[in-house]
Amino acid sequence: KEEKKIQEEQDRIDQEEREREEAKAHAEEEKRVARDRKKAAKEVKEVKEEPEIVKRLKETEDKYLKLEKEMEKKIQQLVVEYTAKQQPLLDERKKMLCVEDGAGEKTGTPALTGFWSKALQNHPAFNELVREWDEPVLQYLQDMQHSFVDPEDSDKGFNIKLIFAENPYFTNSALEKEYKTEIENPYCGEQKVLGIKCTQIVWKQGKDVTVEAVAKKVKGGGAKKAKKKKEKEEARPSFFRDFFRDLYPKMELSPDAKEMAQSMQEDEAPYGGEDDDDDEEKDDETLVGQLMQFDFEAGAAIKDDLVPRAIRWYTGEACPDDDDDDDDEEGDEEEDDDDEDDDDDEDSEDDSAPKGKGKGKGKGVAKKKGKSPELKAKEAPKEECKQQ
């Protein structure tokens, strides 16, 4: 009987194994068939001859695009010319901000302490990227600059430089970033980020704001040993961590970078629901792409917004006006309240009223569907500009 029981158990295990193998083989076969169908459809599409009118229209459009490219080249020459003319004005701004009055703590902009820190935090691309522990370091930020990777072709990317006064936090006098890009689709102007390279920050002893000391539990040893708590450093969100990391396709993400990308992925889910991607978690390659796009847009914000119009971001005049959004939200709330009141009134009326003719319920659902998705991480929630 014992041998029979053992044999039955072994037979059951073998059967389950065979079923698993069969299921796996079936799934692989379905994938292969799907790939073959996709490949065949693509081949048919490529072989299919285009109508003569389509060919002629494409030729005409190519001539137009050629002229457009010539125009862009001349525009870039003008940009380089006028950037050189504007530079003395930016140098003058830096000189004005660096004037010392001889009193108070020495910072990057003694004439207007915290100038760049406030301008950064007033910009929606940075108002959540800059943390409380980053602010003391940013007090030593003296200036921001930008340049093109190739002055003759802006599509190849740009550089940004953050210049710091001597400070107690790190030894670098400047932190630089290089964004290398190319046009991925010439017909819609879509840019592809090829890679982002940053200066390595050299932190002074005990001054790294991108980590925090966390008490480590001591196992055993009684009360005496418990008093000698060990501490370990753990990464924490920081402007100097999240904005100053090298990024390139197919790289392996650190745990904190992956967590940041996944939080961005959650913010990108459609309104009121989960992400419509079939995979529960996107692969590293997709997450890297999201981080690179976010970082590129933040760098472009420095190049296009903060460098040329820093004082307006400092005062808040350049901040996006979200009064209309507030009015819309208030209007939606009032309509929802009205709908609820209507429902209450109807409920209090005669119960014999015909079913399916209630007012307001369908309208509320339609309103919800029509709302815009929540802001993505890269867009950072718009807050009221900080004023001194």
C-alpha positions in Angstrom: 0.0 0.0 0.0 2.8 2.4 0.9 4.6 1.7 -2.5 1.3 2.2 -4.3 0.7 5.6 -2.5 4.2 6.7 -3.4 3.7 5.7 -7.0 0.4 7.5 -7.2 2.0 10.7 -5.8 4.9 10.4 -8.4 2.3 9.9 -11.2 0.5 13.0 -10.1 3.7 15.1 -10.0 4.7 13.8 -13.5 1.2 14.6 -14.8 1.4 18.2 -13.5 4.9 18.6 -15.0 3.6 17.4 -18.4 0.7 19.8 -18.2 3.0 22.7 -17.4 5.3 21.8 -20.3 2.3 21.5 -22.7 0.9 24.9 -21.5 4.3 26.5 -22.0 4.7 25.0 -25.4 1.2 26.1 -26.4 2.0 29.7 -25.2 5.3 29.7 -27.2 3.4 28.5 -30.3 0.8 31.2 -30.0 3.6 33.8 -29.7 5.4 32.4 -32.7 2.2 32.4 -34.8 1.5 36.1 -33.7 5.1 37.1 -34.7 4.7 35.3 -38.1 1.4 37.0 -38.8 2.9 40.4 -37.9 5.9 39.8 -40.1 3.8 38.6 -43.0 1.6 41.7 -42.7 4.6 44.0 -42.7 6.0 42.3 -45.8 2.7 42.6 -47.6 2.6 46.3 -46.7 6.1 46.9 -48.0 5.5 45.0 -51.2 2.3 46.8 -51.9 2.9 49.3 -54.7 2.0 52.9 -53.9 -0.3 54.7 -56.3 1.3 57.1 -58.7 -0.4 60.1 -57.1 1.1 59.2 -53.7 4.6 59.1 -55.2 4.2 62.5 -56.9 2.8 64.0 -53.7 5.8 62.7 -51.7 8.2 64.1 -54.2 6.5 67.5 -53.9 6.6 67.4 -50.1 10.3 66.4 -50.1 11.1 69.6 -52.0 9.2 71.6 -49.4 11.0 69.8 -46.6 14.3 70.6 -48.3 13.5 74.3 -48.3 12.4 74.0 -44.7 15.7 72.5 -43.7 17.5 75.4 -45.4 15.3 77.9 -43.5 16.1 76.1 -40.1 19.8 76.3 -40.9 19.6 80.1 -41.4 17.5 80.5 -38.3 20.1 78.7 -36.3 22.8 81.0 -37.6 20.7 83.9 -36.4 20.3 82.2 -33.0 24.0 81.9 -32.6 24.6 85.5 -33.7 22.1 87.0 -31.3 23.1 84.6 -28.5 26.6 86.2 -28.7 25.0 89.7 -28.6 22.9 88.7 -25.5 25.8 87.2 -23.5 27.1 90.6 -22.2 23.7 91.2 -20.7 23.8 87.9 -18.9 27.3 88.6 -17.7 26.0 92.0 -16.4 23.2 90.2 -14.5 25.7 87.8 -12.9 27.9 90.8 -11.9 25.0 92.6 -10.3 23.9 89.5 -8.3 27.5 88.9 -7.0 28.0 92.3 -5.5 28.8 91.9 -1.8 27.7 94.4 0.8 30.2 93.2 3.4 27.6 92.0 5.8 25.9 88.7 6.3 26.8 85.2 5.2 28.6 84.8 1.9 26.4 83.0 -0.8 26.3 82.6 -4.5 24.2 85.8 -5.1 24.9 88.1 -2.1 23.0 91.0 -3.6 19.8 88.8 -3.7 20.3 85.8 -1.5 18.7 82.6 -2.7 18.0 84.1 -6.2 18.5 81.0 -8.2 17.0 78.7 -5.6 13.8 80.6 -5.7 13.7 80.9 -9.5 14.2 77.2 -9.8 11.4 76.3 -7.3 9.0 78.7 -9.0 9.3 76.7 -12.2 6.9 73.8 -12.5 9.7 71.5 -13.8 11.6 71.9 -10.5 9.2 72.8 -7.8 8.9 69.2 -6.6 12.4 68.1 -7.7 14.1 70.6 -5.2 13.8 69.3 -1.7 14.1 71.1 1.6 17.7 69.8 2.2 18.7 71.0 -1.3 17.9 74.6 -0.5 21.0 75.4 1.6 23.2 74.1 -1.2 21.4 76.1 -3.8 22.1 79.3 -1.9 25.6 79.0 -3.3 24.4 78.8 -7.0 26.0 81.8 -8.8 24.8 81.5 -12.4 23.3 79.3 -15.0 24.6 79.0 -18.6 23.8 77.0 -21.7 25.4 76.3 -25.1 24.8 74.0 -28.2 26.6 70.7 -28.7 27.0 71.8 -32.3 26.4 75.6 -32.9 25.4 74.9 -36.5 22.8 72.2 -35.7 20.6 72.7 -32.6 19.1 69.2 -33.2 22.3 67.6 -31.9 21.7 68.7 -28.4 22.8 71.3 -25.8 24.9 71.8 -22.6 23.9 73.5 -19.4 26.2 74.6 -16.6 25.4 75.5 -13.0 28.2 77.7 -11.5 28.7 77.6 -7.7 30.6 79.8 -5.3 32.9 78.2 -2.9 30.7 76.3 -0.4 30.9 73.9 2.5 29.1 71.1 0.6 31.1 70.0 -2.5 34.4 70.9 -4.1 33.1 71.4 -7.7 33.0 75.0 -8.9 30.5 74.0 -11.7 28.1 71.2 -12.4 27.6 70.5 -16.1 25.2 68.4 -18.2 25.4 67.4 -21.8 22.2 66.4 -23.7 22.9 64.6 -27.0 19.9 64.3 -29.3 18.8 63.6 -32.9 15.7 64.0 -35.0 13.9 60.6 -34.8 11.0 61.5 -37.2 11.8 64.4 -39.6 8.1 64.6 -40.6 6.9 65.6 -37.2 10.1 67.0 -35.7 10.2 64.4 -32.9 13.5 64.4 -31.0 15.2 61.4 -29.6 17.5 61.7 -26.5 20.6 59.6 -27.2 22.3 60.2 -23.8 22.7 62.5 -20.8 26.1 62.9 -19.2 26.6 64.8 -15.9 29.5 66.1 -13.8 30.3 63.8 -10.9 29.7 65.7 -7.6 32.5 65.5 -5.1 30.9 65.9 -1.7 32.8 67.0 1.3 32.9 64.7 4.4 29.4 64.5 5.9 27.9 67.1 3.6 26.2 64.8 1.0 22.5 65.9 1.0 21.5 63.1 -1.3 21.8 60.5 1.6 20.5 60.4 5.1 21.7 58.5 8.2 19.3 55.9 9.3 19.5 54.1 12.6 20.3 50.3 12.2 18.8 47.9 14.7 21.3 46.0 16.8 20.3 42.4 17.4 20.8 41.0 20.9 23.2 42.2 23.5 20.7 43.7 25.9 20.1 47.3 26.9 23.8 48.2 27.0 24.4 47.2 23.4 21.1 48.7 22.3 22.4 52.2 23.4 25.2 51.9 20.8 23.0 52.3 17.8 24.6 51.8 14.4 23.8 54.2 11.5 23.8 53.5 7.8 23.4 55.9 4.9 20.4 55.5 2.6 19.7 57.3 -0.6 16.9 59.9 -0.5 15.2 62.1 -3.2 17.3 65.2 -4.0 17.7 67.7 -6.8 21.4 66.8 -6.8 20.7 63.0 -7.1 17.7 63.0 -9.5 18.9 65.8 -11.8 22.6 64.8 -11.8 22.7 61.2 -12.9 24.0 59.8 -16.2 21.3 58.3 -18.4 21.7 56.3 -21.6 19.6 53.6 -23.3 19.7 50.0 -22.0 21.5 51.1 -18.8 20.8 49.3 -15.5 18.8 51.6 -13.2 19.7 52.0 -9.6 16.8 51.2 -7.1 16.1 54.9 -6.4 16.1 55.8 -10.2 13.7 52.8 -10.9 11.4 54.0 -8.0 11.3 57.5 -9.5 10.5 56.2 -13.0 7.8 53.9 -11.7 6.2 56.7 -9.8 6.2 58.7 -13.1 4.6 55.6 -14.8 1.8 55.6 -12.2 1.1 59.4 -12.8 0.8 58.7 -16.6 -2.0 56.1 -16.1 -5.3 57.2 -17.7 -7.7 59.3 -15.6 -9.6 57.2 -13.0 -7.9 53.9 -13.9 -4.7 51.9 -14.2 -2.1 52.0 -16.9 -3.5 50.3 -20.0 -0.2 48.6 -20.6 -0.5 44.8 -20.6 2.6 44.4 -18.4 2.2 45.0 -14.7 5.6 46.7 -14.6 7.4 48.3 -17.5 10.8 46.9 -18.3 14.0 48.9 -17.5 14.4 50.0 -21.1 11.0 51.8 -21.0 11.7 53.3 -17.6 15.0 54.6 -18.7 13.3 56.2 -21.7 10.8 57.9 -19.4 13.6 59.2 -17.1 15.6 60.5 -20.1 12.6 62.4 -21.5 11.8 63.9 -18.1 15.4 65.0 -17.6 15.6 66.4 -21.1 12.5 68.6 -20.6 13.9 69.8 -17.3 17.2 70.7 -18.9 15.3 72.5 -21.7 13.5 74.5 -19.1 16.8 75.8 -17.8 18.0 76.6 -21.4 14.8 78.2 -22.7 13.2 79.6 -19.5 15.5 80.2 -16.6 18.7 81.4 -18.2 17.0 84.1 -20.4 14.2 85.1 -17.9 15.6 84.3 -14.5 14.3 87.5 -12.7 10.8 86.9 -14.0 10.8 83.4 -12.5 12.3 84.8 -9.3 9.4 87.3 -8.9 6.8 84.8 -10.1 5.7 86.9 -13.2 6.7 84.0 -15.5 4.8 81.4 -13.5 1.9 79.7 -15.4 -1.4 81.2 -14.5 -3.7 78.5 -13.2 -6.6 80.7 -12.2 -8.7 79.3 -15.1 -8.0 75.8 -13.8 -9.1 76.8 -10.3 -12.3 78.3 -11.7 -13.0 75.2 -13.7 -12.6 73.0 -10.7 -14.9 75.3 -8.6 -17.4 75.2 -11.4 -17.3 71.4 -11.5 -17.7 71.2 -7.7 -20.8 73.5 -7.9 -22.3 71.4 -10.7 -21.7 68.3 -8.7 -23.4 69.9 -5.7 -26.3 70.9 -7.8 -26.6 67.4 -9.2 -26.7 66.0 -5.7 -29.4 68.5 -4.6 -31.4 67.5 -7.7 -31.1 63.8 -6.8 -32.1 64.5 -3.2 -35.2 66.4 -4.4 -36.1 63.6 -6.7 -35.7 61.0 -4.0 -38.1 62.9 -1.8 -40.8 63.0 -4.6 -43.3 60.3 -5.3 -41.7 56.8 -5.5 -44.0 55.9 -8.3 -42.0 58.2 -10.7 -41.0 56.4 -13.9 -37.6 54.7 -13.6 -34.7 55.8 -15.8 -35.7 59.4 -16.0 -33.7 60.8 -13.2 -31.8 64.0 -13.9 -28.1 64.8 -13.3 -26.6 61.4 -12.8 -25.5 60.8 -16.4 -24.2 64.4 -16.6 -21.9 63.8 -13.6 -20.3 60.8 -15.2 -19.8 62.6 -18.4 -18.1 65.4 -16.6 -15.7 63.0 -15.0 -14.8 61.4 -18.2 -14.1 64.7 -19.8 -11.6 65.8 -17.2 -7.9 66.0 -18.1 -5.5 63.4 -16.7 -3.6 64.3 -13.6 -0.3 66.1 -14.1 2.6 63.8 -14.8 5.8 63.9 -12.7 7.7 65.7 -15.3 5.0 68.4 -15.4 5.1 68.8 -11.6 1.8 70.1 -10.0 1.4 73.8 -10.5 1.6 75.7 -7.2 1.3 79.3 -6.3 4.6 81.0 -7.0 6.6 81.6 -3.9 7.1 85.2 -3.0 9.5 86.7 -0.6 
